[in-house]
Every structure is written in C-alpha cells, then in structure tokens.
Amino acid sequence: MPRTIEVDEEYFTLINQREEKIKDAQNFLDEHEDEGGNLSAKDAKEYRAMQKKIEKLTDKIDFVAERAVNKRNDEIMRAILPRGPISDYTIFDGAGGGIISHGGKLRTSAEYDRRFFNAVRDNFQVIDEYLQKGLDVSGGFLLPSEFHESLVTELTQENVMRQIATVITTQSQHKINLVANRPTASWLAEGQTINFSNETFAQKSLDAYKLAVGLKVSNELIEDNFYNLENHFVEEFGRALGNAEEDAFLNGASSGITKMPTGFLTTLATVSDAQVTTATSSLTADDLLSLVYSLPRAYRKNACWLMHDSTLEKIRKLKDDTKNYLLTPALTAGEPDRLLGYPIYTSAFFPANNTSGSVIAAFGDFSRYVIGDRAVRTFKPLRELYAESDITGFLMIERVDGLLIDNKAIKILKLK
C-alpha cells in the first residue's frame, strides 16, 4: 500500500470552513434562483464573491497540505520516505479522507515506466516498493505519463467529440458560470438616463462518471518480449473507451441506474428552438441551407457538421443548380471534407434511422460542449479471474463527464 503522510489539524479546520462556505453558497442559490435556475445581476455578483472565498480556502488547503509534507525534520523524513523525493509519493490526509495529490515526478519517471511494464510482463507477481508508490486506493496502478498520453491520443482519434468539443482537466466537481441574458446597447440623447438591462446568470456543473473496460490477454502473449504489449493496450483500451465516450457525449443521459455524461442530442431533444424540420420527407440542398442559417451568426464562425455515414452518403449525391456536388473534398490529407463551406465529421453513434421525425444531422459550434476529464486513469491486473484458462485480465478505469453549456450553439435537422 502507498506510504502516508499525515496533515496537521489546520488542514481539517480549513476543510470544515470550506464545507460551510459551500453550504452557504448552495443555500444562497436555492433561495435566489428563479424557476429557470437564473440569478439577477446583483445576486450573481454576491454569488461570485462567495465562490472567490471558496477558491481562496481551496488554495490555502493545498498550501497547508504541501507544508505538512515539507516541514518534517530529516529524521522523520528518512523514516517515512527511505527512497526518493516526497513529490514521488501519493499523499493522503490523516483521517483517511482520500488522496490529496499524486506526485508528478513518479508518473513521468523512466524508472516507473520500466518497472510498470516489467511487472505487466511478470503478471504482477512481484510488486516492489518503488512500484507501490503508483498504487491508488482501489488497488489499481497509475499509468506512466507517456503511456497515459498515448492512450489519450488514441482516445482523441477514436472519439470525434474529443476533436470538436472543448476538453478541460478537472480535479473535482467543476462549476461553469454562464450569462443567461446578455446586456443590450441603446442610443441616448445627451443627458438621458442610461437604463441597465436585467442581466441574469446561470450555472452548470461537470461531475465525473466512472467508465471501465476489461481486456483479456493470454499469458503466452504477455511473456512474448518481442510483442509490443504497450501498443496493444493503447489500441484496445483507447478504442473501447473512445467508443463508449462518443456514444455518451451524443446520446447519454445522467439518469437511471447507470450514470453517464449527458449527450448533446439528449439535451436538444427537449429544446424546440434547436430543431429544424425538412420541408419534405427526403433531404434536399435547401434543407441544409435552412439549417445553416437557422444557427445564430455568432456560432457559425466555428461551426461544423456532425452526422452518420449513411446521411453523408446521401449528401454526397446532392448537387446544386449547376450540377456541381455540394460537398467539397478536402484539399489536404487528414482535413475533413466541407459542406457549404463548413467541415463535416461523422459518428457511428449518430442516429442512422432516416424515418419521419428522426434526427439526421447536427450543425453548430461544438466547442460549447464541454468534456471534463479527471486526467488520472488507473490500470488494474486481475490475475486470478481467468487463471484456469492461462489468461490475465486487465481493467482500465477513467472518470469523465460532458455537457452542452449553450443550447443555442447547435441545431439539429429532423426529417418531416
């Protein structure tokens, strides 16, 4: 198990103070939000001040945690940390409340990378003291940084939403403050009183939902030193996680027994202003033009298309009045094709049912869909589960969330 370093009483005092501030802020929201979840300009200003106090307490908590590590005298430090600098260790609070931070140097070290994959080849029969530094509270191992970066690259290649959405790294529940109603300007005569518009604010939260994938590998393959096992893990885990993420970012819903990110199609299905219907029961060029110009000008600058391959096939056959195809092939390898001047992306998880009332395409600024990635993925060997079959199981776990923060940013096209 990881070594622990206890933090002093001040840490827990600050934690309690922050909890009280968070409760006060939540109570303030409960009392002052209107039915649409919006705040007045005055209330929003007061709420932001409360948030700043919480942020200052968080900064002080981080400082106290780091100080608790560094203030030990040399004798105690040698007893607790016989090898390596303190930044290599996972830090836990004294009350067992969980991880405070993961040492960055450990995951980026070549030594940890070497021992990690040596342990994989050895079926984790021996887990030395150095490798134990990478254990998390669930018994899984933190991924070496280079391996983790390769996995995220594979995830991005597999998941189209990671290519067109906004991806941020989160460490806890992340609040996103939004302007619900924007101010407007007006012409005034000299000396005329300026009337301020009633600006309101809203807030959305990014959580972190657990996504796991299991992979079985024969022990014979694991023991084959000439086989690139790292690439095998990157490709298989990356593909599985990427597909599951993409499906959730399109169609997911945080309800029921299984919790997952809320997909943008799920959100827009209840927003009537976001839906455009074709003029007839079949898709035409005019329908595509109508969809483009239904999107407010502010969002068209960074807009793109998203649809299923079956819909793209139909669009490829559409021509304008001069018999030229609407779709413009990409001029550079790796660049997406363009439709009416905007890039086209496809997803296997976009609805392919081209029947009356079904969604066949989306157009908009997908950067307004935000993906919150906890950026710490763990790798857990399952040595005994398939031992009789001479197979070892491996479990990869990540935590991620996603939501559309602006319902006006994307329009969807439905068949009549």
Secondary structure as a PSIPRED ss2 file (coil, helix, strand):
# PSIPRED VFORMAT (PSIPRED V4.0)

   1 M C   1.000  0.000  0.000
   2 P C   1.000  0.000  0.000
   3 R C   1.000  0.000  0.000
   4 T C   1.000  0.000  0.000
   5 I C   1.000  0.000  0.000
   6 E C   1.000  0.000  0.000
   7 V C   1.000  0.000  0.000
   8 D C   1.000  0.000  0.000
   9 E H   0.000  1.000  0.000
  10 E H   0.000  1.000  0.000
  11 Y H   0.000  1.000  0.000
  12 F H   0.000  1.000  0.000
  13 T H   0.000  1.000  0.000
  14 L H   0.000  1.000  0.000
  15 I H   0.000  1.000  0.000
  16 N H   0.000  1.000  0.000
  17 Q H   0.000  1.000  0.000
  18 R H   0.000  1.000  0.000
  19 E H   0.000  1.000  0.000
  20 E H   0.000  1.000  0.000
  21 K H   0.000  1.000  0.000
  22 I H   0.000  1.000  0.000
  23 K H   0.000  1.000  0.000
  24 D H   0.000  1.000  0.000
  25 A H   0.000  1.000  0.000
  26 Q H   0.000  1.000  0.000
  27 N H   0.000  1.000  0.000
  28 F H   0.000  1.000  0.000
  29 L H   0.000  1.000  0.000
  30 D H   0.000  1.000  0.000
  31 E H   0.000  1.000  0.000
  32 H H   0.000  1.000  0.000
  33 E C   1.000  0.000  0.000
  34 D C   1.000  0.000  0.000
  35 E C   1.000  0.000  0.000
  36 G C   1.000  0.000  0.000
  37 G C   1.000  0.000  0.000
  38 N C   1.000  0.000  0.000
  39 L E   0.000  0.000  1.000
  40 S C   1.000  0.000  0.000
  41 A H   0.000  1.000  0.000
  42 K H   0.000  1.000  0.000
  43 D H   0.000  1.000  0.000
  44 A H   0.000  1.000  0.000
  45 K H   0.000  1.000  0.000
  46 E H   0.000  1.000  0.000
  47 Y H   0.000  1.000  0.000
  48 R H   0.000  1.000  0.000
  49 A H   0.000  1.000  0.000
  50 M H   0.000  1.000  0.000
  51 Q H   0.000  1.000  0.000
  52 K H   0.000  1.000  0.000
  53 K H   0.000  1.000  0.000
  54 I H   0.000  1.000  0.000
  55 E H   0.000  1.000  0.000
  56 K H   0.000  1.000  0.000
  57 L H   0.000  1.000  0.000
  58 T H   0.000  1.000  0.000
  59 D H   0.000  1.000  0.000
  60 K H   0.000  1.000  0.000
  61 I H   0.000  1.000  0.000
  62 D H   0.000  1.000  0.000
  63 F H   0.000  1.000  0.000
  64 V H   0.000  1.000  0.000
  65 A H   0.000  1.000  0.000
  66 E H   0.000  1.000  0.000
  67 R H   0.000  1.000  0.000
  68 A H   0.000  1.000  0.000
  69 V H   0.000  1.000  0.000
  70 N H   0.000  1.000  0.000
  71 K C   1.000  0.000  0.000
  72 R C   1.000  0.000  0.000
  73 N C   1.000  0.000  0.000
  74 D H   0.000  1.000  0.000
  75 E H   0.000  1.000  0.000
  76 I H   0.000  1.000  0.000
  77 M H   0.000  1.000  0.000
  78 R H   0.000  1.000  0.000
  79 A H   0.000  1.000  0.000
  80 I H   0.000  1.000  0.000
  81 L C   1.000  0.000  0.000
  82 P C   1.000  0.000  0.000
  83 R C   1.000  0.000  0.000
  84 G C   1.000  0.000  0.000
  85 P C   1.000  0.000  0.000
  86 I H   0.000  1.000  0.000
  87 S H   0.000  1.000  0.000
  88 D H   0.000  1.000  0.000
  89 Y C   1.000  0.000  0.000
  90 T C   1.000  0.000  0.000
  91 I E   0.000  0.000  1.000
  92 F E   0.000  0.000  1.000
  93 D C   1.000  0.000  0.000
  94 G C   1.000  0.000  0.000
  95 A C   1.000  0.000  0.000
  96 G C   1.000  0.000  0.000
  97 G C   1.000  0.000  0.000
  98 G C   1.000  0.000  0.000
  99 I E   0.000  0.000  1.000
 100 I E   0.000  0.000  1.000
 101 S E   0.000  0.000  1.000
 102 H C   1.000  0.000  0.000
 103 G C   1.000  0.000  0.000
 104 G H   0.000  1.000  0.000
 105 K H   0.000  1.000  0.000
 106 L H   0.000  1.000  0.000
 107 R H   0.000  1.000  0.000
 108 T H   0.000  1.000  0.000
 109 S C   1.000  0.000  0.000
 110 A H   0.000  1.000  0.000
 111 E H   0.000  1.000  0.000
 112 Y H   0.000  1.000  0.000
 113 D H   0.000  1.000  0.000
 114 R H   0.000  1.000  0.000
 115 R H   0.000  1.000  0.000
 116 F H   0.000  1.000  0.000
 117 F H   0.000  1.000  0.000
 118 N H   0.000  1.000  0.000
 119 A H   0.000  1.000  0.000
 120 V H   0.000  1.000  0.000
 121 R H   0.000  1.000  0.000
 122 D C   1.000  0.000  0.000
 123 N C   1.000  0.000  0.000
 124 F C   1.000  0.000  0.000
 125 Q C   1.000  0.000  0.000
 126 V C   1.000  0.000  0.000
 127 I C   1.000  0.000  0.000
 128 D C   1.000  0.000  0.000
 129 E H   0.000  1.000  0.000
 130 Y H   0.000  1.000  0.000
 131 L H   0.000  1.000  0.000
 132 Q H   0.000  1.000  0.000
 133 K C   1.000  0.000  0.000
 134 G C   1.000  0.000  0.000
 135 L E   0.000  0.000  1.000
 136 D C   1.000  0.000  0.000
 137 V C   1.000  0.000  0.000
 138 S C   1.000  0.000  0.000
 139 G C   1.000  0.000  0.000
 140 G C   1.000  0.000  0.000
 141 F E   0.000  0.000  1.000
 142 L E   0.000  0.000  1.000
 143 L C   1.000  0.000  0.000
 144 P C   1.000  0.000  0.000
 145 S H   0.000  1.000  0.000
 146 E H   0.000  1.000  0.000
 147 F H   0.000  1.000  0.000
 148 H H   0.000  1.000  0.000
 149 E H   0.000  1.000  0.000
 150 S H   0.000  1.000  0.000
 151 L H   0.000  1.000  0.000
 152 V H   0.000  1.000  0.000
 153 T H   0.000  1.000  0.000
 154 E H   0.000  1.000  0.000
 155 L H   0.000  1.000  0.000
 156 T H   0.000  1.000  0.000
 157 Q H   0.000  1.000  0.000
 158 E H   0.000  1.000  0.000
 159 N C   1.000  0.000  0.000
 160 V H   0.000  1.000  0.000
 161 M H   0.000  1.000  0.000
 162 R H   0.000  1.000  0.000
 163 Q H   0.000  1.000  0.000
 164 I H   0.000  1.000  0.000
 165 A C   1.000  0.000  0.000
 166 T E   0.000  0.000  1.000
 167 V E   0.000  0.000  1.000
 168 I E   0.000  0.000  1.000
 169 T E   0.000  0.000  1.000
 170 T C   1.000  0.000  0.000
 171 Q C   1.000  0.000  0.000
 172 S C   1.000  0.000  0.000
 173 Q C   1.000  0.000  0.000
 174 H E   0.000  0.000  1.000
 175 K E   0.000  0.000  1.000
 176 I E   0.000  0.000  1.000
 177 N E   0.000  0.000  1.000
 178 L E   0.000  0.000  1.000
 179 V E   0.000  0.000  1.000
 180 A E   0.000  0.000  1.000
 181 N E   0.000  0.000  1.000
 182 R C   1.000  0.000  0.000
 183 P C   1.000  0.000  0.000
 184 T C   1.000  0.000  0.000
 185 A C   1.000  0.000  0.000
 186 S C   1.000  0.000  0.000
 187 W C   1.000  0.000  0.000
 188 L C   1.000  0.000  0.000
 189 A C   1.000  0.000  0.000
 190 E C   1.000  0.000  0.000
 191 G C   1.000  0.000  0.000
 192 Q C   1.000  0.000  0.000
 193 T C   1.000  0.000  0.000
 194 I C   1.000  0.000  0.000
 195 N C   1.000  0.000  0.000
 196 F C   1.000  0.000  0.000
 197 S C   1.000  0.000  0.000
 198 N C   1.000  0.000  0.000
 199 E C   1.000  0.000  0.000
 200 T E   0.000  0.000  1.000
 201 F E   0.000  0.000  1.000
 202 A E   0.000  0.000  1.000
 203 Q E   0.000  0.000  1.000
 204 K E   0.000  0.000  1.000
 205 S E   0.000  0.000  1.000
 206 L E   0.000  0.000  1.000
 207 D C   1.000  0.000  0.000
 208 A C   1.000  0.000  0.000
 209 Y E   0.000  0.000  1.000
 210 K E   0.000  0.000  1.000
 211 L E   0.000  0.000  1.000
 212 A E   0.000  0.000  1.000
 213 V E   0.000  0.000  1.000
 214 G E   0.000  0.000  1.000
 215 L E   0.000  0.000  1.000
 216 K E   0.000  0.000  1.000
 217 V E   0.000  0.000  1.000
 218 S E   0.000  0.000  1.000
 219 N H   0.000  1.000  0.000
 220 E H   0.000  1.000  0.000
 221 L H   0.000  1.000  0.000
 222 I H   0.000  1.000  0.000
 223 E C   1.000  0.000  0.000
 224 D C   1.000  0.000  0.000
 225 N C   1.000  0.000  0.000
 226 F C   1.000  0.000  0.000
 227 Y C   1.000  0.000  0.000
 228 N C   1.000  0.000  0.000
 229 L H   0.000  1.000  0.000
 230 E H   0.000  1.000  0.000
 231 N H   0.000  1.000  0.000
 232 H H   0.000  1.000  0.000
 233 F H   0.000  1.000  0.000
 234 V H   0.000  1.000  0.000
 235 E H   0.000  1.000  0.000
 236 E H   0.000  1.000  0.000
 237 F H   0.000  1.000  0.000
 238 G H   0.000  1.000  0.000
 239 R H   0.000  1.000  0.000
 240 A H   0.000  1.000  0.000
 241 L H   0.000  1.000  0.000
 242 G H   0.000  1.000  0.000
 243 N H   0.000  1.000  0.000
 244 A H   0.000  1.000  0.000
 245 E H   0.000  1.000  0.000
 246 E H   0.000  1.000  0.000
 247 D H   0.000  1.000  0.000
 248 A H   0.000  1.000  0.000
 249 F H   0.000  1.000  0.000
 250 L H   0.000  1.000  0.000
 251 N H   0.000  1.000  0.000
 252 G C   1.000  0.000  0.000
 253 A C   1.000  0.000  0.000
 254 S C   1.000  0.000  0.000
 255 S C   1.000  0.000  0.000
 256 G C   1.000  0.000  0.000
 257 I C   1.000  0.000  0.000
 258 T C   1.000  0.000  0.000
 259 K C   1.000  0.000  0.000
 260 M C   1.000  0.000  0.000
 261 P C   1.000  0.000  0.000
 262 T C   1.000  0.000  0.000
 263 G C   1.000  0.000  0.000
 264 F H   0.000  1.000  0.000
 265 L H   0.000  1.000  0.000
 266 T H   0.000  1.000  0.000
 267 T H   0.000  1.000  0.000
 268 L H   0.000  1.000  0.000
 269 A C   1.000  0.000  0.000
 270 T C   1.000  0.000  0.000
 271 V C   1.000  0.000  0.000
 272 S H   0.000  1.000  0.000
 273 D H   0.000  1.000  0.000
 274 A H   0.000  1.000  0.000
 275 Q E   0.000  0.000  1.000
 276 V E   0.000  0.000  1.000
 277 T E   0.000  0.000  1.000
 278 T C   1.000  0.000  0.000
 279 A C   1.000  0.000  0.000
 280 T C   1.000  0.000  0.000
 281 S C   1.000  0.000  0.000
 282 S C   1.000  0.000  0.000
 283 L C   1.000  0.000  0.000
 284 T C   1.000  0.000  0.000
 285 A H   0.000  1.000  0.000
 286 D H   0.000  1.000  0.000
 287 D H   0.000  1.000  0.000
 288 L H   0.000  1.000  0.000
 289 L H   0.000  1.000  0.000
 290 S H   0.000  1.000  0.000
 291 L H   0.000  1.000  0.000
 292 V H   0.000  1.000  0.000
 293 Y H   0.000  1.000  0.000
 294 S H   0.000  1.000  0.000
 295 L C   1.000  0.000  0.000
 296 P C   1.000  0.000  0.000
 297 R H   0.000  1.000  0.000
 298 A H   0.000  1.000  0.000
 299 Y H   0.000  1.000  0.000
 300 R H   0.000  1.000  0.000
 301 K C   1.000  0.000  0.000
 302 N C   1.000  0.000  0.000
 303 A C   1.000  0.000  0.000
 304 C E   0.000  0.000  1.000
 305 W E   0.000  0.000  1.000
 306 L E   0.000  0.000  1.000
 307 M E   0.000  0.000  1.000
 308 H C   1.000  0.000  0.000
 309 D H   0.000  1.000  0.000
 310 S H   0.000  1.000  0.000
 311 T H   0.000  1.000  0.000
 312 L H   0.000  1.000  0.000
 313 E H   0.000  1.000  0.000
 314 K H   0.000  1.000  0.000
 315 I H   0.000  1.000  0.000
 316 R H   0.000  1.000  0.000
 317 K C   1.000  0.000  0.000
 318 L C   1.000  0.000  0.000
 319 K E   0.000  0.000  1.000
 320 D C   1.000  0.000  0.000
 321 D C   1.000  0.000  0.000
 322 T C   1.000  0.000  0.000
 323 K C   1.000  0.000  0.000
 324 N C   1.000  0.000  0.000
 325 Y E   0.000  0.000  1.000
 326 L C   1.000  0.000  0.000
 327 L E   0.000  0.000  1.000
 328 T E   0.000  0.000  1.000
 329 P C   1.000  0.000  0.000
 330 A C   1.000  0.000  0.000
 331 L C   1.000  0.000  0.000
 332 T C   1.000  0.000  0.000
 333 A C   1.000  0.000  0.000
 334 G C   1.000  0.000  0.000
 335 E C   1.000  0.000  0.000
 336 P C   1.000  0.000  0.000
 337 D C   1.000  0.000  0.000
 338 R E   0.000  0.000  1.000
 339 L E   0.000  0.000  1.000
 340 L C   1.000  0.000  0.000
 341 G C   1.000  0.000  0.000
 342 Y E   0.000  0.000  1.000
 343 P E   0.000  0.000  1.000
 344 I E   0.000  0.000  1.000
 345 Y E   0.000  0.000  1.000
 346 T E   0.000  0.000  1.000
 347 S C   1.000  0.000  0.000
 348 A C   1.000  0.000  0.000
 349 F C   1.000  0.000  0.000
 350 F C   1.000  0.000  0.000
 351 P C   1.000  0.000  0.000
 352 A C   1.000  0.000  0.000
 353 N C   1.000  0.000  0.000
 354 N C   1.000  0.000  0.000
 355 T C   1.000  0.000  0.000
 356 S C   1.000  0.000  0.000
 357 G C   1.000  0.000  0.000
 358 S C   1.000  0.000  0.000
 359 V E   0.000  0.000  1.000
 360 I E   0.000  0.000  1.000
 361 A E   0.000  0.000  1.000
 362 A E   0.000  0.000  1.000
 363 F E   0.000  0.000  1.000
 364 G E   0.000  0.000  1.000
 365 D C   1.000  0.000  0.000
 366 F H   0.000  1.000  0.000
 367 S H   0.000  1.000  0.000
 368 R H   0.000  1.000  0.000
 369 Y E   0.000  0.000  1.000
 370 V E   0.000  0.000  1.000
 371 I E   0.000  0.000  1.000
 372 G E   0.000  0.000  1.000
 373 D E   0.000  0.000  1.000
 374 R C   1.000  0.000  0.000
 375 A C   1.000  0.000  0.000
 376 V C   1.000  0.000  0.000
 377 R C   1.000  0.000  0.000
 378 T E   0.000  0.000  1.000
 379 F E   0.000  0.000  1.000
 380 K E   0.000  0.000  1.000
 381 P E   0.000  0.000  1.000
 382 L E   0.000  0.000  1.000
 383 R C   1.000  0.000  0.000
 384 E C   1.000  0.000  0.000
 385 L C   1.000  0.000  0.000
 386 Y C   1.000  0.000  0.000
 387 A H   0.000  1.000  0.000
 388 E H   0.000  1.000  0.000
 389 S H   0.000  1.000  0.000
 390 D C   1.000  0.000  0.000
 391 I E   0.000  0.000  1.000
 392 T E   0.000  0.000  1.000
 393 G E   0.000  0.000  1.000
 394 F E   0.000  0.000  1.000
 395 L E   0.000  0.000  1.000
 396 M E   0.000  0.000  1.000
 397 I E   0.000  0.000  1.000
 398 E E   0.000  0.000  1.000
 399 R E   0.000  0.000  1.000
 400 V E   0.000  0.000  1.000
 401 D E   0.000  0.000  1.000
 402 G E   0.000  0.000  1.000
 403 L E   0.000  0.000  1.000
 404 L E   0.000  0.000  1.000
 405 I C   1.000  0.000  0.000
 406 D C   1.000  0.000  0.000
 407 N C   1.000  0.000  0.000
 408 K C   1.000  0.000  0.000
 409 A C   1.000  0.000  0.000
 410 I E   0.000  0.000  1.000
 411 K E   0.000  0.000  1.000
 412 I E   0.000  0.000  1.000
 413 L E   0.000  0.000  1.000
 414 K E   0.000  0.000  1.000
 415 L C   1.000  0.000  0.000
 416 K C   1.000  0.000  0.000
